[in-house]
Amino acid sequence: MARINNPSDIGYPVAITGIGMVTPLGITTKSCWENLLLGKSGITRITKFDSKNCLTQIGGQLPESYSEWEKIHIPKRMTKQTIKTTRVFRLCAADAIQDSGFKVDSLNPKRCAVVVGTSGASVRSPEDQEAGADKFRIIREMFNAIPARVSLDYGFQGPSFTVSSSSESGACAVARAYDAIRWGKADLVVTGGVDAFLTQNNIERFGKFNLLTVDNAFPEKAIKPFDLHRSGFVLSDGGCALILESVSHALRRNARVYAWITGYGSFTDSGQTALSHEKMAKTLLMALRNSGLRSDQIGHICANGTATIQNDRSETRAIKSVFGDLAPQLLISASKSMLGHMMGASGVTDIAIAALSLHTKKIPPTINYSDPDPECDLNYVPNKMIEVSSLKAAVTQDFGIGGHHCAMVLEKTPWNQKME
């Protein structure tokens, strides 16, 4: 049986104390958040490869500032030893650690873990074919390379592993990190998700399932979650890291807490379609039950919002099923309208967005929403961010390809005040 240093932490919320983001909207949390609030789109015509023979010719590329950062901060040998997803997540993790404000040398390394989610589709990407890298193939391409590299960077000796469950990977990694803290296996976890999914091969594969928009003429207006004229999403590169801490660890060092994770629901729609609104609702109800919150205590939902016809309708029906007459009062936003689909990074990015919304009382919009779908008739925070002083709790929803579902509940109320 695992030794538990802080038995009083078991069963209590888990603090989010640090956030690091690298997305098509910026390579820092500050720039990403500011652009999200402004309703800016990170979707452009693809320049990283020749997309002229692809039906979808737009996507979410990382800003040029990321390439410039790599040139300055990543030695050539490190580039040969790692693939892009590892390097992106190392930057996310470093920023999240700095944002959290703890001193690495003050930690017990045996109580620090790293849990990362990725689809794995970035392995052997054409953009990772570095000259002279073949001799490092094993350490470059193994799925555990990302958390292993972060553990090595900071000397962490706790659990270190990769979670891979399609586009749910990042959210699932956060759930595993949450479990590790709640059950006494770690005091602090670096967690998150990353993918470099924007490749010609992936565009061709996803295009066969009619999931991607082909609205190439106006890239920034192409993704329209919940809009009557939505036609799918685009693929994007990106990563996001969170620092999770136990109650005692966060309070002992007087950490700034963005939000508290108080519960999650995880469900696999085994052998069935991922479009089932009943299974989406079941996942959401599971998260609420595990958090101990009532549906009337939730004010904000970070929606999956893939801008596909059936998914958006099913997600809306699931929300109505769970929240009933309260559903029209909810503030629902879809970050994919601005970021595209970052696969393994999308779910954790929405968790970060929910935490930042609770911390700042500002909710990013769903952009490109102009013509309501009669079957998607809720408040999707259209086109302009809003401020809500009374915001106390939020839910994130991640419904992945293959029927992998994850929903997570976050609260703002400080743990020590809530428990008084």
C-alpha positions in Angstrom: 0.0 0.0 0.0 1.3 3.4 -0.9 2.5 5.6 1.9 0.3 8.7 2.3 2.1 11.8 3.6 -1.0 13.9 3.9 -4.0 11.7 4.6 -6.2 14.7 5.1 -5.9 15.5 1.4 -7.6 12.3 0.3 -11.1 13.0 -1.1 -10.5 16.8 -1.2 -10.2 19.2 -4.2 -7.0 19.6 -6.2 -5.5 23.0 -6.9 -4.5 24.4 -10.3 -1.6 26.7 -9.5 0.2 27.1 -12.8 -0.6 27.2 -16.5 1.6 27.1 -19.6 0.2 27.3 -23.2 1.6 27.1 -26.7 -1.2 27.4 -29.3 -1.8 29.0 -32.7 -2.7 32.2 -30.7 0.6 32.5 -28.9 3.5 30.8 -27.0 2.7 32.2 -23.6 -0.4 31.8 -21.4 -0.7 35.6 -21.4 -0.8 36.0 -25.1 -3.1 33.0 -25.7 -5.6 34.3 -23.0 -5.6 37.8 -24.3 -6.2 36.7 -27.9 -9.0 34.3 -26.8 -10.7 37.1 -24.9 -10.4 39.3 -28.0 -12.0 36.6 -30.1 -9.1 36.3 -32.4 -8.6 33.3 -34.7 -5.4 31.4 -35.0 -6.5 29.7 -38.2 -4.5 30.5 -41.4 -3.7 29.0 -44.7 -1.1 26.2 -44.2 2.5 27.1 -45.0 4.3 24.4 -43.1 3.8 22.0 -46.1 2.3 22.2 -49.6 -1.4 21.7 -49.1 -2.6 22.4 -52.6 -3.7 18.8 -53.1 -5.6 18.7 -49.9 -9.4 19.4 -49.7 -8.7 21.3 -46.5 -5.9 23.8 -46.9 -6.1 25.7 -43.6 -5.2 24.9 -40.1 -3.8 26.1 -36.8 -0.1 26.5 -37.1 2.1 27.6 -34.2 3.2 31.2 -34.4 6.6 32.0 -36.0 7.7 33.1 -32.5 7.7 29.5 -31.5 10.3 28.6 -34.2 12.3 31.6 -33.2 12.2 30.5 -29.5 13.4 27.0 -30.6 16.4 28.5 -32.5 17.5 30.4 -29.4 16.7 28.0 -26.6 17.0 24.4 -28.0 20.5 23.1 -28.7 20.9 21.2 -32.0 21.6 18.0 -30.1 18.4 18.3 -28.2 16.5 18.8 -31.5 17.9 15.5 -32.8 17.0 13.7 -29.5 13.4 14.9 -29.4 10.4 15.4 -31.6 8.4 18.6 -31.8 5.7 17.5 -29.3 8.4 16.9 -26.6 9.9 20.4 -27.2 6.5 22.1 -27.2 5.5 20.5 -24.0 8.9 21.3 -22.3 8.1 25.0 -23.0 4.6 24.6 -21.6 5.9 22.8 -18.5 8.6 25.4 -17.9 6.1 28.3 -18.1 3.6 26.5 -15.9 6.2 25.8 -13.3 7.4 29.5 -13.4 3.8 30.6 -13.2 3.1 28.4 -10.2 5.9 30.1 -8.3 7.4 27.1 -6.4 11.1 26.5 -6.0 12.0 23.1 -7.5 14.8 22.6 -4.9 12.2 23.0 -2.1 10.2 20.0 -3.3 10.4 16.3 -2.3 11.2 14.9 -5.8 9.7 11.5 -4.9 6.3 13.2 -4.4 6.4 15.0 -7.8 4.9 13.3 -10.9 4.5 14.0 -14.6 1.4 12.8 -16.6 1.1 13.9 -20.2 -1.6 13.1 -22.8 -1.0 12.8 -26.5 -2.6 11.0 -29.5 0.8 9.8 -30.6 0.1 10.8 -34.2 3.0 13.3 -34.1 5.5 10.5 -34.1 7.5 10.3 -37.4 5.9 13.5 -38.7 7.7 14.8 -41.8 8.7 18.0 -40.0 10.7 15.9 -37.5 13.0 14.3 -39.9 16.2 15.9 -38.6 19.5 15.0 -40.3 21.5 12.7 -38.0 18.5 11.9 -35.7 18.2 8.2 -36.7 20.5 7.1 -33.9 18.2 8.7 -31.4 15.0 7.1 -32.8 14.2 5.1 -29.7 14.4 7.9 -27.2 12.8 10.3 -29.7 9.8 8.3 -30.6 8.8 6.3 -27.5 5.5 7.5 -26.2 6.9 8.2 -22.7 9.6 10.5 -24.0 7.5 13.6 -23.2 7.0 13.1 -19.5 10.4 11.4 -19.2 12.1 14.5 -20.5 10.2 16.8 -18.1 11.1 14.5 -15.2 14.7 14.6 -16.2 14.7 18.4 -16.5 13.5 18.9 -12.9 14.7 15.8 -11.2 11.2 14.5 -10.4 11.1 10.9 -9.2 7.4 10.3 -8.8 5.2 8.5 -11.4 5.9 9.6 -14.9 3.8 8.3 -17.8 1.9 9.1 -21.0 -1.9 8.8 -21.5 -3.2 8.2 -25.1 -6.9 8.2 -25.8 -7.3 10.2 -29.0 -8.5 13.8 -28.5 -9.4 13.0 -24.9 -5.7 12.4 -24.1 -5.0 15.7 -22.4 -8.2 15.8 -20.3 -7.6 12.1 -19.4 -4.0 13.0 -18.3 -5.4 15.7 -16.0 -7.8 13.2 -14.5 -5.0 10.7 -13.8 -3.0 13.5 -12.2 -6.0 14.5 -10.1 -6.3 10.9 -9.0 -2.6 10.6 -8.1 -3.0 13.6 -5.7 -6.3 12.6 -4.3 -5.1 9.2 -3.4 -1.9 10.3 -1.8 0.6 9.2 -4.5 1.9 12.7 -5.2 1.9 16.2 -3.8 2.5 18.0 -7.1 1.9 16.9 -10.7 3.0 18.5 -14.0 0.2 17.4 -16.3 -1.3 18.4 -19.7 -1.4 17.5 -23.3 0.3 18.1 -26.6 0.0 17.2 -30.3 1.5 18.4 -33.6 -1.4 17.0 -35.6 -1.3 19.4 -38.5 0.2 17.2 -41.3 -0.8 16.4 -44.8 -1.4 12.7 -43.9 -3.7 13.6 -41.0 -5.7 16.1 -43.2 -6.2 13.4 -45.8 -7.3 10.8 -43.2 -9.7 13.1 -41.4 -11.1 14.4 -44.6 -12.3 10.9 -45.5 -14.7 11.0 -42.5 -16.0 14.5 -43.5 -14.9 15.9 -40.2 -12.9 18.8 -41.6 -14.2 22.0 -43.1 -13.2 22.9 -46.7 -14.1 26.5 -46.3 -10.6 27.6 -47.3 -11.4 31.1 -48.6 -11.6 32.8 -45.2 -9.6 30.7 -42.7 -10.4 32.8 -39.6 -14.1 32.4 -40.3 -14.1 28.7 -41.2 -14.9 27.1 -37.8 -18.4 27.9 -36.7 -19.4 25.8 -33.7 -23.2 25.6 -33.1 -23.9 27.8 -36.1 -26.4 26.7 -38.7 -23.7 26.8 -41.5 -21.0 24.9 -39.6 -19.0 22.5 -41.7 -16.4 20.9 -39.4 -13.1 21.8 -37.8 -9.5 22.1 -38.8 -6.4 20.4 -37.3 -4.0 22.4 -35.2 -0.7 22.1 -33.3 -0.5 23.0 -29.7 0.2 22.1 -26.1 -0.9 23.1 -22.6 0.6 22.2 -19.1 -1.0 22.6 -15.7 0.5 22.4 -12.2 -1.8 20.5 -9.9 -1.2 20.5 -6.1 -2.7 18.9 -3.1 -4.6 21.0 -0.7 -2.0 20.9 2.0 0.9 21.5 -0.4 -0.8 24.6 -2.0 -1.9 26.1 1.3 1.4 25.5 3.0 3.2 27.6 0.5 0.3 30.1 0.2 0.1 29.4 -3.5 -2.1 31.5 -5.9 -4.8 29.1 -7.0 -6.6 29.7 -10.3 -9.3 27.1 -9.5 -10.0 23.9 -7.7 -10.8 20.6 -9.6 -13.5 19.0 -7.5 -14.6 16.1 -9.7 -14.6 14.5 -13.1 -16.5 11.9 -15.2 -14.9 9.5 -17.6 -16.8 7.2 -19.8 -16.2 5.1 -22.9 -19.1 4.6 -25.3 -18.0 1.1 -26.0 -18.8 -0.1 -29.5 -21.2 2.8 -30.1 -21.0 6.1 -31.9 -19.3 9.0 -30.1 -22.3 11.1 -31.1 -24.7 9.7 -28.5 -26.1 12.6 -26.5 -27.2 10.1 -23.8 -23.6 9.0 -23.2 -22.4 12.6 -23.2 -25.0 13.4 -20.6 -24.0 10.4 -18.5 -20.4 11.6 -18.5 -21.5 15.1 -17.4 -23.7 13.7 -14.7 -20.9 11.6 -13.4 -18.6 14.6 -13.1 -21.3 16.6 -11.2 -22.0 13.7 -8.9 -18.3 13.2 -8.1 -17.8 17.0 -7.5 -20.8 17.2 -5.1 -22.2 20.2 -7.0 -25.8 20.6 -8.1 -26.5 21.6 -11.7 -27.7 25.0 -10.6 -24.3 25.8 -9.3 -22.6 25.7 -12.7 -22.3 28.9 -14.6 -19.9 28.2 -17.5 -19.3 25.3 -19.8 -16.2 24.9 -22.0 -17.9 23.0 -24.8 -16.3 20.4 -27.0 -17.8 22.4 -29.9 -16.2 20.6 -32.9 -18.4 22.5 -35.4 -19.6 19.2 -37.0 -23.3 18.9 -37.6 -24.2 16.0 -35.4 -21.7 16.5 -32.6 -22.8 20.0 -31.9 -26.5 18.9 -31.8 -25.7 16.0 -29.6 -23.7 18.1 -27.2 -26.5 20.6 -27.0 -29.0 17.9 -26.3 -26.8 16.4 -23.6 -26.6 19.8 -21.9 -30.3 20.2 -22.0 -30.8 16.7 -20.7 -28.6 17.4 -17.6 -29.5 21.0 -16.9 -33.1 21.1 -18.0 -34.8 24.5 -17.6 -31.4 25.9 -16.4 -29.7 25.2 -19.7 -30.6 28.6 -21.3 -28.9 30.4 -18.4 -25.5 28.7 -19.0 -22.7 30.5 -20.7 -21.2 28.1 -23.2 -18.1 28.8 -25.2 -16.1 26.8 -27.8 -12.4 27.5 -28.0 -12.1 25.4 -31.2 -13.7 28.3 -33.0 -10.4 30.1 -32.5 -7.8 27.4 -31.9 -8.9 24.6 -34.2 -8.7 21.0 -32.9 -5.3 20.4 -31.2 -6.3 16.8 -30.4 -4.5 15.7 -27.3 -4.0 19.3 -26.2 -7.6 20.5 -26.7 -9.2 19.0 -23.6 -6.5 20.3 -21.2 -6.6 23.7 -22.9 -10.3 24.0 -22.1 -9.5 23.1 -18.5 -7.0 25.9 -18.5 -9.6 28.3 -20.0 -12.2 27.3 -17.4 -9.6 28.0 -14.6 -8.7 31.3 -16.1 -12.4 32.2 -16.6 -13.1 31.5 -12.9 -10.0 33.4 -11.9 -10.7 36.5 -14.0 -14.5 36.3 -14.2 -14.1 36.7 -18.0 -15.5 34.2 -20.5 -14.1 33.9 -24.0 -16.5 33.9 -26.9 -17.5 31.4 -29.5 -16.6 33.3 -32.7 -18.1 33.0 -36.1 -21.6 32.4 -34.6 -24.1 34.4 -36.8 -27.0 32.1 -37.8 -28.5 30.0 -35.0 -29.3 26.4 -35.6 -32.8 25.7 -34.2 -31.4 22.5 -32.7 -28.6 24.5 -31.1 -30.4 27.2 -29.2 -28.4 27.8 -26.1 -26.2 30.8 -25.1 -22.9 30.1 -26.8 -21.4 33.5 -25.8 -21.4 34.6 -29.5 -18.5 36.6 -30.9 -17.7 38.7 -27.9 -16.3 37.9 -24.4 -18.3 38.7 -21.4 -17.6 39.4 -17.7 -19.5 37.6 -15.0 -18.8 38.7 -11.4 -20.9 35.8 -10.0 -19.1 33.0 -11.7 -18.3 30.3 -9.2 -18.1 26.9 -11.0 -17.5 25.6 -14.5 -17.5 22.4 -16.5 -15.3 21.3 -19.4 -16.5 18.7 -21.9 -14.3 16.6 -24.1 -15.9 14.0 -26.3 -13.3 12.1 -28.3 -13.1 10.1 -31.4 -13.8 6.4 -30.6 -16.3 7.2 -27.9 -13.8 8.4 -25.2 -15.6 11.0 -23.0 -14.3 13.2 -20.2 -16.0 16.0 -18.2 -14.4 18.0 -15.4 -15.8 20.3 -12.7 -13.8 23.3 -11.5 -14.7 25.7 -8.7 -13.3 29.1 -7.7 -14.1 29.2 -4.0 -11.0 28.8 -1.9 -10.8 25.4 -0.4 -10.2 26.6 3.2 -13.3 29.0 2.9 -15.5 26.3 1.3 -14.8 23.8 4.1 -15.5 26.2 7.0 
